[in-house]
Amino acid sequence: MVDLYLLPQVAFPTGGLYFKNQTMVQETKGLHVIIHNNYITGFEKKKKCFRDFGLWFVDDYAVLESPLGRI
């Protein structure tokens, strides 16, 4: 037997729910664990969407070294 639980939408919103709902963006700011970008196809389009919402941080840290190697 496996226990199954639904993730709360405030902490784990789907892309369509988050990116198309400005009210949700404002009311849940800072409460997210991860925001899925699952309603857009194409890597560059996904990156642009995250950038437009201020959620793309990879380029900011691209020159840093981590214990696991280059990020």
mmCIF file as Biopython writes it, N, C-alpha, C and O atoms, coordinates in Angstrom:
data_model
#
loop_
_atom_site.group_PDB
_atom_site.id
_atom_site.type_symbol
_atom_site.label_atom_id
_atom_site.label_alt_id
_atom_site.label_comp_id
_atom_site.label_asym_id
_atom_site.label_entity_id
_atom_site.label_seq_id
_atom_site.pdbx_PDB_ins_code
_atom_site.Cartn_x
_atom_site.Cartn_y
_atom_site.Cartn_z
_atom_site.occupancy
_atom_site.B_iso_or_equiv
_atom_site.auth_seq_id
_atom_site.auth_asym_id
_atom_site.pdbx_PDB_model_num
ATOM 1   N N  . MET A ? 1  ? 0.833  -1.157 0.000   1.0 0.0 1  A 1 
ATOM 2   C CA . MET A ? 1  ? 0.000  0.000  0.000   1.0 0.0 1  A 1 
ATOM 3   C C  . MET A ? 1  ? 0.899  1.248  0.000   1.0 0.0 1  A 1 
ATOM 4   O O  . MET A ? 1  ? 1.936  1.287  0.662   1.0 0.0 1  A 1 
ATOM 5   N N  . VAL A ? 2  ? 0.477  2.245  -0.748  1.0 0.0 2  A 1 
ATOM 6   C CA . VAL A ? 2  ? 1.213  3.502  -0.849  1.0 0.0 2  A 1 
ATOM 7   C C  . VAL A ? 2  ? 0.273  4.637  -0.459  1.0 0.0 2  A 1 
ATOM 8   O O  . VAL A ? 2  ? -0.862 4.709  -0.930  1.0 0.0 2  A 1 
ATOM 9   N N  . ASP A ? 3  ? 0.757  5.513  0.401   1.0 0.0 3  A 1 
ATOM 10  C CA . ASP A ? 3  ? -0.022 6.703  0.725   1.0 0.0 3  A 1 
ATOM 11  C C  . ASP A ? 3  ? 0.143  7.713  -0.396  1.0 0.0 3  A 1 
ATOM 12  O O  . ASP A ? 3  ? 1.244  7.893  -0.915  1.0 0.0 3  A 1 
ATOM 13  N N  . LEU A ? 4  ? -0.930 8.364  -0.768  1.0 0.0 4  A 1 
ATOM 14  C CA . LEU A ? 4  ? -0.926 9.340  -1.846  1.0 0.0 4  A 1 
ATOM 15  C C  . LEU A ? 4  ? -1.506 10.639 -1.333  1.0 0.0 4  A 1 
ATOM 16  O O  . LEU A ? 4  ? -2.577 10.650 -0.727  1.0 0.0 4  A 1 
ATOM 17  N N  . TYR A ? 5  ? -0.809 11.728 -1.572  1.0 0.0 5  A 1 
ATOM 18  C CA . TYR A ? 5  ? -1.274 13.040 -1.129  1.0 0.0 5  A 1 
ATOM 19  C C  . TYR A ? 5  ? -1.189 14.017 -2.287  1.0 0.0 5  A 1 
ATOM 20  O O  . TYR A ? 5  ? -0.282 13.925 -3.113  1.0 0.0 5  A 1 
ATOM 21  N N  . LEU A ? 6  ? -2.108 14.935 -2.352  1.0 0.0 6  A 1 
ATOM 22  C CA . LEU A ? 6  ? -2.070 15.999 -3.345  1.0 0.0 6  A 1 
ATOM 23  C C  . LEU A ? 6  ? -1.212 17.130 -2.811  1.0 0.0 6  A 1 
ATOM 24  O O  . LEU A ? 6  ? -1.276 17.466 -1.629  1.0 0.0 6  A 1 
ATOM 25  N N  . LEU A ? 7  ? -0.412 17.714 -3.684  1.0 0.0 7  A 1 
ATOM 26  C CA . LEU A ? 7  ? 0.393  18.859 -3.285  1.0 0.0 7  A 1 
ATOM 27  C C  . LEU A ? 7  ? -0.482 20.107 -3.265  1.0 0.0 7  A 1 
ATOM 28  O O  . LEU A ? 7  ? -1.323 20.273 -4.148  1.0 0.0 7  A 1 
ATOM 29  N N  . PRO A ? 8  ? -0.308 20.991 -2.283  1.0 0.0 8  A 1 
ATOM 30  C CA . PRO A ? 8  ? -1.120 22.212 -2.234  1.0 0.0 8  A 1 
ATOM 31  C C  . PRO A ? 8  ? -0.782 23.136 -3.406  1.0 0.0 8  A 1 
ATOM 32  O O  . PRO A ? 8  ? 0.391  23.361 -3.706  1.0 0.0 8  A 1 
ATOM 33  N N  . GLN A ? 9  ? -1.801 23.662 -4.059  1.0 0.0 9  A 1 
ATOM 34  C CA . GLN A ? 9  ? -1.602 24.498 -5.236  1.0 0.0 9  A 1 
ATOM 35  C C  . GLN A ? 9  ? -0.886 25.805 -4.912  1.0 0.0 9  A 1 
ATOM 36  O O  . GLN A ? 9  ? -0.230 26.372 -5.786  1.0 0.0 9  A 1 
ATOM 37  N N  . VAL A ? 10 ? -0.992 26.287 -3.702  1.0 0.0 10 A 1 
ATOM 38  C CA . VAL A ? 10 ? -0.286 27.518 -3.332  1.0 0.0 10 A 1 
ATOM 39  C C  . VAL A ? 10 ? 1.216  27.288 -3.380  1.0 0.0 10 A 1 
ATOM 40  O O  . VAL A ? 10 ? 1.952  28.151 -3.858  1.0 0.0 10 A 1 
ATOM 41  N N  . ALA A ? 11 ? 1.680  26.162 -2.905  1.0 0.0 11 A 1 
ATOM 42  C CA . ALA A ? 11 ? 3.113  25.866 -2.866  1.0 0.0 11 A 1 
ATOM 43  C C  . ALA A ? 11 ? 3.625  25.278 -4.176  1.0 0.0 11 A 1 
ATOM 44  O O  . ALA A ? 11 ? 4.796  25.458 -4.509  1.0 0.0 11 A 1 
ATOM 45  N N  . PHE A ? 12 ? 2.777  24.583 -4.922  1.0 0.0 12 A 1 
ATOM 46  C CA . PHE A ? 12 ? 3.184  23.885 -6.143  1.0 0.0 12 A 1 
ATOM 47  C C  . PHE A ? 12 ? 2.219  24.191 -7.296  1.0 0.0 12 A 1 
ATOM 48  O O  . PHE A ? 12 ? 1.619  23.267 -7.846  1.0 0.0 12 A 1 
ATOM 49  N N  . PRO A ? 13 ? 2.057  25.464 -7.674  1.0 0.0 13 A 1 
ATOM 50  C CA . PRO A ? 13 ? 1.072  25.775 -8.721  1.0 0.0 13 A 1 
ATOM 51  C C  . PRO A ? 13 ? 1.517  25.279 -10.096 1.0 0.0 13 A 1 
ATOM 52  O O  . PRO A ? 13 ? 2.709  25.239 -10.402 1.0 0.0 13 A 1 
ATOM 53  N N  . THR A ? 14 ? 0.549  24.907 -10.905 1.0 0.0 14 A 1 
ATOM 54  C CA . THR A ? 14 ? 0.836  24.573 -12.295 1.0 0.0 14 A 1 
ATOM 55  C C  . THR A ? 14 ? 1.077  25.867 -13.063 1.0 0.0 14 A 1 
ATOM 56  O O  . THR A ? 14 ? 0.681  26.946 -12.624 1.0 0.0 14 A 1 
ATOM 57  N N  . GLY A ? 15 ? 1.724  25.746 -14.206 1.0 0.0 15 A 1 
ATOM 58  C CA . GLY A ? 15 ? 2.013  26.931 -15.006 1.0 0.0 15 A 1 
ATOM 59  C C  . GLY A ? 15 ? 0.764  27.684 -15.426 1.0 0.0 15 A 1 
ATOM 60  O O  . GLY A ? 15 ? 0.695  28.907 -15.307 1.0 0.0 15 A 1 
ATOM 61  N N  . GLY A ? 16 ? -0.213 26.955 -15.912 1.0 0.0 16 A 1 
ATOM 62  C CA . GLY A ? 16 ? -1.446 27.604 -16.350 1.0 0.0 16 A 1 
ATOM 63  C C  . GLY A ? 16 ? -2.151 28.331 -15.225 1.0 0.0 16 A 1 
ATOM 64  O O  . GLY A ? 16 ? -2.704 29.411 -15.432 1.0 0.0 16 A 1 
ATOM 65  N N  . LEU A ? 17 ? -2.137 27.760 -14.054 1.0 0.0 17 A 1 
ATOM 66  C CA . LEU A ? 17 ? -2.775 28.393 -12.897 1.0 0.0 17 A 1 
ATOM 67  C C  . LEU A ? 17 ? -2.001 29.633 -12.459 1.0 0.0 17 A 1 
ATOM 68  O O  . LEU A ? 17 ? -2.603 30.668 -12.176 1.0 0.0 17 A 1 
ATOM 69  N N  . TYR A ? 18 ? -0.688 29.541 -12.402 1.0 0.0 18 A 1 
ATOM 70  C CA . TYR A ? 18 ? 0.128  30.643 -11.898 1.0 0.0 18 A 1 
ATOM 71  C C  . TYR A ? 18 ? 0.307  31.764 -12.918 1.0 0.0 18 A 1 
ATOM 72  O O  . TYR A ? 18 ? -0.017 32.917 -12.635 1.0 0.0 18 A 1 
ATOM 73  N N  . PHE A ? 19 ? 0.817  31.436 -14.094 1.0 0.0 19 A 1 
ATOM 74  C CA . PHE A ? 19 ? 1.207  32.459 -15.054 1.0 0.0 19 A 1 
ATOM 75  C C  . PHE A ? 19 ? 0.026  33.160 -15.716 1.0 0.0 19 A 1 
ATOM 76  O O  . PHE A ? 19 ? 0.184  34.258 -16.250 1.0 0.0 19 A 1 
ATOM 77  N N  . LYS A ? 20 ? -1.126 32.561 -15.692 1.0 0.0 20 A 1 
ATOM 78  C CA . LYS A ? 20 ? -2.298 33.187 -16.308 1.0 0.0 20 A 1 
ATOM 79  C C  . LYS A ? 20 ? -3.235 33.825 -15.290 1.0 0.0 20 A 1 
ATOM 80  O O  . LYS A ? 20 ? -4.336 34.244 -15.644 1.0 0.0 20 A 1 
ATOM 81  N N  . ASN A ? 21 ? -2.812 33.903 -14.033 1.0 0.0 21 A 1 
ATOM 82  C CA . ASN A ? 21 ? -3.681 34.407 -12.975 1.0 0.0 21 A 1 
ATOM 83  C C  . ASN A ? 21 ? -2.912 35.411 -12.116 1.0 0.0 21 A 1 
ATOM 84  O O  . ASN A ? 21 ? -2.278 35.040 -11.129 1.0 0.0 21 A 1 
ATOM 85  N N  . GLN A ? 22 ? -2.977 36.684 -12.503 1.0 0.0 22 A 1 
ATOM 86  C CA . GLN A ? 22 ? -2.226 37.726 -11.809 1.0 0.0 22 A 1 
ATOM 87  C C  . GLN A ? 22 ? -2.615 37.837 -10.334 1.0 0.0 22 A 1 
ATOM 88  O O  . GLN A ? 22 ? -1.774 38.172 -9.500  1.0 0.0 22 A 1 
ATOM 89  N N  . THR A ? 23 ? -3.859 37.564 -10.008 1.0 0.0 23 A 1 
ATOM 90  C CA . THR A ? 23 ? -4.295 37.591 -8.614  1.0 0.0 23 A 1 
ATOM 91  C C  . THR A ? 23 ? -3.539 36.551 -7.796  1.0 0.0 23 A 1 
ATOM 92  O O  . THR A ? 23 ? -3.096 36.831 -6.683  1.0 0.0 23 A 1 
ATOM 93  N N  . MET A ? 24 ? -3.394 35.349 -8.352  1.0 0.0 24 A 1 
ATOM 94  C CA . MET A ? 24 ? -2.663 34.307 -7.642  1.0 0.0 24 A 1 
ATOM 95  C C  . MET A ? 24 ? -1.205 34.708 -7.449  1.0 0.0 24 A 1 
ATOM 96  O O  . MET A ? 24 ? -0.639 34.486 -6.379  1.0 0.0 24 A 1 
ATOM 97  N N  . VAL A ? 25 ? -0.594 35.296 -8.473  1.0 0.0 25 A 1 
ATOM 98  C CA . VAL A ? 25 ? 0.799  35.739 -8.389  1.0 0.0 25 A 1 
ATOM 99  C C  . VAL A ? 25 ? 0.962  36.689 -7.206  1.0 0.0 25 A 1 
ATOM 100 O O  . VAL A ? 25 ? 1.892  36.540 -6.414  1.0 0.0 25 A 1 
ATOM 101 N N  . GLN A ? 26 ? 0.073  37.654 -7.084  1.0 0.0 26 A 1 
ATOM 102 C CA . GLN A ? 26 ? 0.173  38.660 -6.021  1.0 0.0 26 A 1 
ATOM 103 C C  . GLN A ? 26 ? -0.148 38.078 -4.649  1.0 0.0 26 A 1 
ATOM 104 O O  . GLN A ? 26 ? 0.554  38.364 -3.679  1.0 0.0 26 A 1 
ATOM 105 N N  . GLU A ? 27 ? -1.191 37.270 -4.555  1.0 0.0 27 A 1 
ATOM 106 C CA . GLU A ? 27 ? -1.645 36.770 -3.251  1.0 0.0 27 A 1 
ATOM 107 C C  . GLU A ? 27 ? -0.771 35.654 -2.680  1.0 0.0 27 A 1 
ATOM 108 O O  . GLU A ? 27 ? -0.806 35.401 -1.476  1.0 0.0 27 A 1 
ATOM 109 N N  . THR A ? 28 ? 0.015  34.983 -3.530  1.0 0.0 28 A 1 
ATOM 110 C CA . THR A ? 28 ? 0.810  33.855 -3.044  1.0 0.0 28 A 1 
ATOM 111 C C  . THR A ? 28 ? 2.313  34.105 -3.147  1.0 0.0 28 A 1 
ATOM 112 O O  . THR A ? 28 ? 3.104  33.173 -3.003  1.0 0.0 28 A 1 
ATOM 113 N N  . LYS A ? 29 ? 2.711  35.335 -3.391  1.0 0.0 29 A 1 
ATOM 114 C CA . LYS A ? 29 ? 4.134  35.654 -3.549  1.0 0.0 29 A 1 
ATOM 115 C C  . LYS A ? 29 ? 4.928  35.197 -2.325  1.0 0.0 29 A 1 
ATOM 116 O O  . LYS A ? 29 ? 4.573  35.503 -1.187  1.0 0.0 29 A 1 
ATOM 117 N N  . GLY A ? 30 ? 6.008  34.460 -2.581  1.0 0.0 30 A 1 
ATOM 118 C CA . GLY A ? 30 ? 6.873  33.987 -1.515  1.0 0.0 30 A 1 
ATOM 119 C C  . GLY A ? 30 ? 6.437  32.683 -0.857  1.0 0.0 30 A 1 
ATOM 120 O O  . GLY A ? 30 ? 7.120  32.189 0.039   1.0 0.0 30 A 1 
ATOM 121 N N  . LEU A ? 31 ? 5.319  32.123 -1.284  1.0 0.0 31 A 1 
ATOM 122 C CA . LEU A ? 31 ? 4.811  30.898 -0.672  1.0 0.0 31 A 1 
ATOM 123 C C  . LEU A ? 31 ? 5.078  29.652 -1.520  1.0 0.0 31 A 1 
ATOM 124 O O  . LEU A ? 31 ? 4.655  28.554 -1.158  1.0 0.0 31 A 1 
ATOM 125 N N  . HIS A ? 32 ? 5.776  29.819 -2.641  1.0 0.0 32 A 1 
ATOM 126 C CA . HIS A ? 32 ? 5.961  28.717 -3.580  1.0 0.0 32 A 1 
ATOM 127 C C  . HIS A ? 32 ? 7.201  27.895 -3.281  1.0 0.0 32 A 1 
ATOM 128 O O  . HIS A ? 32 ? 8.235  28.424 -2.871  1.0 0.0 32 A 1 
ATOM 129 N N  . VAL A ? 33 ? 7.081  26.615 -3.491  1.0 0.0 33 A 1 
ATOM 130 C CA . VAL A ? 33 ? 8.222  25.709 -3.432  1.0 0.0 33 A 1 
ATOM 131 C C  . VAL A ? 33 ? 8.771  25.554 -4.851  1.0 0.0 33 A 1 
ATOM 132 O O  . VAL A ? 33 ? 9.979  25.627 -5.075  1.0 0.0 33 A 1 
ATOM 133 N N  . ILE A ? 34 ? 7.877  25.341 -5.786  1.0 0.0 34 A 1 
ATOM 134 C CA . ILE A ? 34 ? 8.235  25.223 -7.205  1.0 0.0 34 A 1 
ATOM 135 C C  . ILE A ? 34 ? 7.033  25.678 -8.026  1.0 0.0 34 A 1 
ATOM 136 O O  . ILE A ? 34 ? 5.884  25.448 -7.650  1.0 0.0 34 A 1 
ATOM 137 N N  . ILE A ? 35 ? 7.313  26.321 -9.140  1.0 0.0 35 A 1 
ATOM 138 C CA . ILE A ? 35 ? 6.258  26.725 -10.071 1.0 0.0 35 A 1 
ATOM 139 C C  . ILE A ? 35 ? 6.513  25.962 -11.360 1.0 0.0 35 A 1 
ATOM 140 O O  . ILE A ? 35 ? 7.558  26.125 -11.990 1.0 0.0 35 A 1 
ATOM 141 N N  . HIS A ? 36 ? 5.571  25.143 -11.744 1.0 0.0 36 A 1 
ATOM 142 C CA . HIS A ? 36 ? 5.706  24.344 -12.953 1.0 0.0 36 A 1 
ATOM 143 C C  . HIS A ? 36 ? 5.500  25.231 -14.172 1.0 0.0 36 A 1 
ATOM 144 O O  . HIS A ? 36 ? 4.667  26.137 -14.155 1.0 0.0 36 A 1 
ATOM 145 N N  . ASN A ? 37 ? 6.239  24.974 -15.199 1.0 0.0 37 A 1 
ATOM 146 C CA . ASN A ? 37 ? 6.083  25.693 -16.466 1.0 0.0 37 A 1 
ATOM 147 C C  . ASN A ? 37 ? 5.639  24.687 -17.510 1.0 0.0 37 A 1 
ATOM 148 O O  . ASN A ? 37 ? 6.216  24.592 -18.593 1.0 0.0 37 A 1 
ATOM 149 N N  . ASN A ? 38 ? 4.610  23.946 -17.165 1.0 0.0 38 A 1 
ATOM 150 C CA . ASN A ? 38 ? 4.218  22.773 -17.942 1.0 0.0 38 A 1 
ATOM 151 C C  . ASN A ? 38 ? 3.181  23.036 -19.024 1.0 0.0 38 A 1 
ATOM 152 O O  . ASN A ? 38 ? 2.782  22.106 -19.725 1.0 0.0 38 A 1 
ATOM 153 N N  . TYR A ? 39 ? 2.746  24.247 -19.173 1.0 0.0 39 A 1 
ATOM 154 C CA . TYR A ? 39 ? 1.740  24.495 -20.197 1.0 0.0 39 A 1 
ATOM 155 C C  . TYR A ? 39 ? 2.348  25.133 -21.440 1.0 0.0 39 A 1 
ATOM 156 O O  . TYR A ? 39 ? 1.641  25.399 -22.413 1.0 0.0 39 A 1 
ATOM 157 N N  . ILE A ? 40 ? 3.674  25.383 -21.410 1.0 0.0 40 A 1 
ATOM 158 C CA . ILE A ? 40 ? 4.392  25.979 -22.538 1.0 0.0 40 A 1 
ATOM 159 C C  . ILE A ? 40 ? 5.302  24.908 -23.141 1.0 0.0 40 A 1 
ATOM 160 O O  . ILE A ? 40 ? 5.928  24.135 -22.418 1.0 0.0 40 A 1 
ATOM 161 N N  . THR A ? 41 ? 5.365  24.874 -24.459 1.0 0.0 41 A 1 
ATOM 162 C CA . THR A ? 41 ? 6.286  23.939 -25.113 1.0 0.0 41 A 1 
ATOM 163 C C  . THR A ? 41 ? 7.487  24.718 -25.638 1.0 0.0 41 A 1 
ATOM 164 O O  . THR A ? 41 ? 7.346  25.833 -26.141 1.0 0.0 41 A 1 
ATOM 165 N N  . GLY A ? 42 ? 8.657  24.123 -25.517 1.0 0.0 42 A 1 
ATOM 166 C CA . GLY A ? 42 ? 9.885  24.740 -26.006 1.0 0.0 42 A 1 
ATOM 167 C C  . GLY A ? 42 ? 10.684 25.375 -24.886 1.0 0.0 42 A 1 
ATOM 168 O O  . GLY A ? 42 ? 10.166 26.181 -24.113 1.0 0.0 42 A 1 
ATOM 169 N N  . PHE A ? 43 ? 11.964 24.999 -24.808 1.0 0.0 43 A 1 
ATOM 170 C CA . PHE A ? 43 ? 12.831 25.457 -23.721 1.0 0.0 43 A 1 
ATOM 171 C C  . PHE A ? 43 ? 12.976 26.980 -23.695 1.0 0.0 43 A 1 
ATOM 172 O O  . PHE A ? 43 ? 12.871 27.584 -22.627 1.0 0.0 43 A 1 
ATOM 173 N N  . GLU A ? 44 ? 13.213 27.604 -24.836 1.0 0.0 44 A 1 
ATOM 174 C CA . GLU A ? 44 ? 13.397 29.062 -24.878 1.0 0.0 44 A 1 
ATOM 175 C C  . GLU A ? 44 ? 12.129 29.801 -24.440 1.0 0.0 44 A 1 
ATOM 176 O O  . GLU A ? 44 ? 12.212 30.828 -23.767 1.0 0.0 44 A 1 
ATOM 177 N N  . LYS A ? 45 ? 10.972 29.288 -24.814 1.0 0.0 45 A 1 
ATOM 178 C CA . LYS A ? 45 ? 9.702  29.904 -24.392 1.0 0.0 45 A 1 
ATOM 179 C C  . LYS A ? 45 ? 9.518  29.771 -22.881 1.0 0.0 45 A 1 
ATOM 180 O O  . LYS A ? 45 ? 9.033  30.694 -22.225 1.0 0.0 45 A 1 
ATOM 181 N N  . LYS A ? 46 ? 9.905  28.624 -22.336 1.0 0.0 46 A 1 
ATOM 182 C CA . LYS A ? 46 ? 9.808  28.421 -20.884 1.0 0.0 46 A 1 
ATOM 183 C C  . LYS A ? 46 ? 10.745 29.388 -20.148 1.0 0.0 46 A 1 
ATOM 184 O O  . LYS A ? 46 ? 10.356 30.004 -19.156 1.0 0.0 46 A 1 
ATOM 185 N N  . LYS A ? 47 ? 11.993 29.514 -20.649 1.0 0.0 47 A 1 
ATOM 186 C CA . LYS A ? 47 ? 12.949 30.447 -20.039 1.0 0.0 47 A 1 
ATOM 187 C C  . LYS A ? 47 ? 12.420 31.872 -20.081 1.0 0.0 47 A 1 
ATOM 188 O O  . LYS A ? 47 ? 12.512 32.597 -19.091 1.0 0.0 47 A 1 
ATOM 189 N N  . LYS A ? 48 ? 11.864 32.280 -21.225 1.0 0.0 48 A 1 
ATOM 190 C CA . LYS A ? 48 ? 11.325 33.634 -21.363 1.0 0.0 48 A 1 
ATOM 191 C C  . LYS A ? 48 ? 10.194 33.881 -20.359 1.0 0.0 48 A 1 
ATOM 192 O O  . LYS A ? 48 ? 10.125 34.945 -19.743 1.0 0.0 48 A 1 
ATOM 193 N N  . CYS A ? 49 ? 9.328  32.909 -20.202 1.0 0.0 49 A 1 
ATOM 194 C CA . CYS A ? 49 ? 8.225  33.047 -19.251 1.0 0.0 49 A 1 
ATOM 195 C C  . CYS A ? 49 ? 8.761  33.233 -17.829 1.0 0.0 49 A 1 
ATOM 196 O O  . CYS A ? 49 ? 8.314  34.123 -17.105 1.0 0.0 49 A 1 
ATOM 197 N N  . PHE A ? 50 ? 9.717  32.393 -17.433 1.0 0.0 50 A 1 
ATOM 198 C CA . PHE A ? 50 ? 10.311 32.537 -16.102 1.0 0.0 50 A 1 
ATOM 199 C C  . PHE A ? 50 ? 11.001 33.891 -15.960 1.0 0.0 50 A 1 
ATOM 200 O O  . PHE A ? 50 ? 10.884 34.538 -14.919 1.0 0.0 50 A 1 
ATOM 201 N N  . ARG A ? 51 ? 11.713 34.322 -16.989 1.0 0.0 51 A 1 
ATOM 202 C CA . ARG A ? 51 ? 12.375 35.634 -16.932 1.0 0.0 51 A 1 
ATOM 203 C C  . ARG A ? 51 ? 11.354 36.759 -16.791 1.0 0.0 51 A 1 
ATOM 204 O O  . ARG A ? 51 ? 11.530 37.664 -15.975 1.0 0.0 51 A 1 
ATOM 205 N N  . ASP A ? 52 ? 10.292 36.700 -17.579 1.0 0.0 52 A 1 
ATOM 206 C CA . ASP A ? 52 ? 9.255  37.741 -17.539 1.0 0.0 52 A 1 
ATOM 207 C C  . ASP A ? 52 ? 8.645  37.889 -16.151 1.0 0.0 52 A 1 
ATOM 208 O O  . ASP A ? 52 ? 8.225  38.982 -15.770 1.0 0.0 52 A 1 
ATOM 209 N N  . PHE A ? 53 ? 8.594  36.798 -15.395 1.0 0.0 53 A 1 
ATOM 210 C CA . PHE A ? 53 ? 8.018  36.824 -14.051 1.0 0.0 53 A 1 
ATOM 211 C C  . PHE A ? 53 ? 9.085  36.935 -12.957 1.0 0.0 53 A 1 
ATOM 212 O O  . PHE A ? 53 ? 8.776  36.834 -11.769 1.0 0.0 53 A 1 
ATOM 213 N N  . GLY A ? 54 ? 10.346 37.145 -13.366 1.0 0.0 54 A 1 
ATOM 214 C CA . GLY A ? 54 ? 11.423 37.292 -12.396 1.0 0.0 54 A 1 
ATOM 215 C C  . GLY A ? 54 ? 11.772 36.006 -11.668 1.0 0.0 54 A 1 
ATOM 216 O O  . GLY A ? 54 ? 12.201 36.038 -10.514 1.0 0.0 54 A 1 
ATOM 217 N N  . LEU A ? 55 ? 11.590 34.871 -12.340 1.0 0.0 55 A 1 
ATOM 218 C CA . LEU A ? 55 ? 11.805 33.576 -11.704 1.0 0.0 55 A 1 
ATOM 219 C C  . LEU A ? 55 ? 12.959 32.789 -12.320 1.0 0.0 55 A 1 
ATOM 220 O O  . LEU A ? 55 ? 13.144 31.619 -11.985 1.0 0.0 55 A 1 
ATOM 221 N N  . TRP A ? 56 ? 13.738 33.399 -13.209 1.0 0.0 56 A 1 
ATOM 222 C CA . TRP A ? 56 ? 14.869 32.703 -13.841 1.0 0.0 56 A 1 
ATOM 223 C C  . TRP A ? 56 ? 16.158 33.205 -13.213 1.0 0.0 56 A 1 
ATOM 224 O O  . TRP A ? 56 ? 16.518 34.368 -13.392 1.0 0.0 56 A 1 
ATOM 225 N N  . PHE A ? 57 ? 16.851 32.354 -12.485 1.0 0.0 57 A 1 
ATOM 226 C CA . PHE A ? 57 ? 18.048 32.752 -11.754 1.0 0.0 57 A 1 
ATOM 227 C C  . PHE A ? 57 ? 19.311 32.059 -12.241 1.0 0.0 57 A 1 
ATOM 228 O O  . PHE A ? 57 ? 20.400 32.368 -11.758 1.0 0.0 57 A 1 
ATOM 229 N N  . VAL A ? 58 ? 19.197 31.145 -13.169 1.0 0.0 58 A 1 
ATOM 230 C CA . VAL A ? 58 ? 20.330 30.329 -13.600 1.0 0.0 58 A 1 
ATOM 231 C C  . VAL A ? 58 ? 21.453 31.193 -14.157 1.0 0.0 58 A 1 
ATOM 232 O O  . VAL A ? 58 ? 22.611 31.000 -13.788 1.0 0.0 58 A 1 
ATOM 233 N N  . ASP A ? 59 ? 21.144 32.131 -15.027 1.0 0.0 59 A 1 
ATOM 234 C CA . ASP A ? 59 ? 22.182 32.951 -15.639 1.0 0.0 59 A 1 
ATOM 235 C C  . ASP A ? 59 ? 22.933 33.795 -14.621 1.0 0.0 59 A 1 
ATOM 236 O O  . ASP A ? 59 ? 24.109 34.098 -14.822 1.0 0.0 59 A 1 
ATOM 237 N N  . ASP A ? 60 ? 22.275 34.182 -13.532 1.0 0.0 60 A 1 
ATOM 238 C CA . ASP A ? 60 ? 22.909 34.990 -12.488 1.0 0.0 60 A 1 
ATOM 239 C C  . ASP A ? 60 ? 24.044 34.240 -11.808 1.0 0.0 60 A 1 
ATOM 240 O O  . ASP A ? 60 ? 24.978 34.861 -11.299 1.0 0.0 60 A 1 
ATOM 241 N N  . TYR A ? 61 ? 23.978 32.931 -11.793 1.0 0.0 61 A 1 
ATOM 242 C CA . TYR A ? 61 ? 24.953 32.121 -11.081 1.0 0.0 61 A 1 
ATOM 243 C C  . TYR A ? 61 ? 25.786 31.238 -12.015 1.0 0.0 61 A 1 
ATOM 244 O O  . TYR A ? 61 ? 26.487 30.338 -11.553 1.0 0.0 61 A 1 
ATOM 245 N N  . ALA A ? 62 ? 25.714 31.486 -13.303 1.0 0.0 62 A 1 
ATOM 246 C CA . ALA A ? 62 ? 26.370 30.617 -14.272 1.0 0.0 62 A 1 
ATOM 247 C C  . ALA A ? 62 ? 27.893 30.629 -14.157 1.0 0.0 62 A 1 
ATOM 248 O O  . ALA A ? 62 ? 28.535 29.660 -14.561 1.0 0.0 62 A 1 
ATOM 249 N N  . VAL A ? 63 ? 28.490 31.686 -13.624 1.0 0.0 63 A 1 
ATOM 250 C CA . VAL A ? 63 ? 29.948 31.767 -13.546 1.0 0.0 63 A 1 
ATOM 251 C C  . VAL A ? 63 ? 30.481 31.280 -12.210 1.0 0.0 63 A 1 
ATOM 252 O O  . VAL A ? 63 ? 31.696 31.216 -12.027 1.0 0.0 63 A 1 
ATOM 253 N N  . LEU A ? 64 ? 29.619 30.940 -11.283 1.0 0.0 64 A 1 
ATOM 254 C CA . LEU A ? 64 ? 30.055 30.484 -9.974  1.0 0.0 64 A 1 
ATOM 255 C C  . LEU A ? 64 ? 30.391 29.000 -9.990  1.0 0.0 64 A 1 
ATOM 256 O O  . LEU A ? 64 ? 29.879 28.240 -10.813 1.0 0.0 64 A 1 
ATOM 257 N N  . GLU A ? 65 ? 31.239 28.610 -9.088  1.0 0.0 65 A 1 
ATOM 258 C CA . GLU A ? 65 ? 31.574 27.202 -8.932  1.0 0.0 65 A 1 
ATOM 259 C C  . GLU A ? 65 ? 30.842 26.650 -7.723  1.0 0.0 65 A 1 
ATOM 260 O O  . GLU A ? 65 ? 30.720 27.324 -6.700  1.0 0.0 65 A 1 
ATOM 261 N N  . SER A ? 66 ? 30.364 25.447 -7.840  1.0 0.0 66 A 1 
ATOM 262 C CA . SER A ? 66 ? 29.746 24.764 -6.718  1.0 0.0 66 A 1 
ATOM 263 C C  . SER A ? 66 ? 30.633 23.559 -6.349  1.0 0.0 66 A 1 
ATOM 264 O O  . SER A ? 66 ? 31.523 23.193 -7.116  1.0 0.0 66 A 1 
ATOM 265 N N  . PRO A ? 67 ? 30.396 22.954 -5.201  1.0 0.0 67 A 1 
ATOM 266 C CA . PRO A ? 67 ? 31.171 21.752 -4.855  1.0 0.0 67 A 1 
ATOM 267 C C  . PRO A ? 67 ? 30.996 20.627 -5.874  1.0 0.0 67 A 1 
ATOM 268 O O  . PRO A ? 67 ? 31.831 19.725 -5.953  1.0 0.0 67 A 1 
ATOM 269 N N  . LEU A ? 68 ? 29.932 20.677 -6.642  1.0 0.0 68 A 1 
ATOM 270 C CA . LEU A ? 68 ? 29.657 19.636 -7.639  1.0 0.0 68 A 1 
ATOM 271 C C  . LEU A ? 68 ? 30.192 19.990 -9.011  1.0 0.0 68 A 1 
ATOM 272 O O  . LEU A ? 68 ? 30.034 19.221 -9.959  1.0 0.0 68 A 1 
ATOM 273 N N  . GLY A ? 69 ? 30.826 21.151 -9.126  1.0 0.0 69 A 1 
ATOM 274 C CA . GLY A ? 69 ? 31.335 21.600 -10.420 1.0 0.0 69 A 1 
ATOM 275 C C  . GLY A ? 69 ? 30.602 22.844 -10.881 1.0 0.0 69 A 1 
ATOM 276 O O  . GLY A ? 69 ? 29.827 23.434 -10.127 1.0 0.0 69 A 1 
ATOM 277 N N  . ARG A ? 70 ? 30.841 23.234 -12.093 1.0 0.0 70 A 1 
ATOM 278 C CA . ARG A ? 70 ? 30.233 24.443 -12.639 1.0 0.0 70 A 1 
ATOM 279 C C  . ARG A ? 70 ? 28.721 24.288 -12.735 1.0 0.0 70 A 1 
ATOM 280 O O  . ARG A ? 70 ? 28.215 23.245 -13.150 1.0 0.0 70 A 1 
ATOM 281 N N  . ILE A ? 71 ? 28.016 25.330 -12.350 1.0 0.0 71 A 1 
ATOM 282 C CA . ILE A ? 71 ? 26.546 25.311 -12.391 1.0 0.0 71 A 1 
ATOM 283 C C  . ILE A ? 71 ? 26.086 25.562 -13.823 1.0 0.0 71 A 1 
ATOM 284 O O  . ILE A ? 71 ? 24.885 25.589 -14.090 1.0 0.0 71 A 1 
#
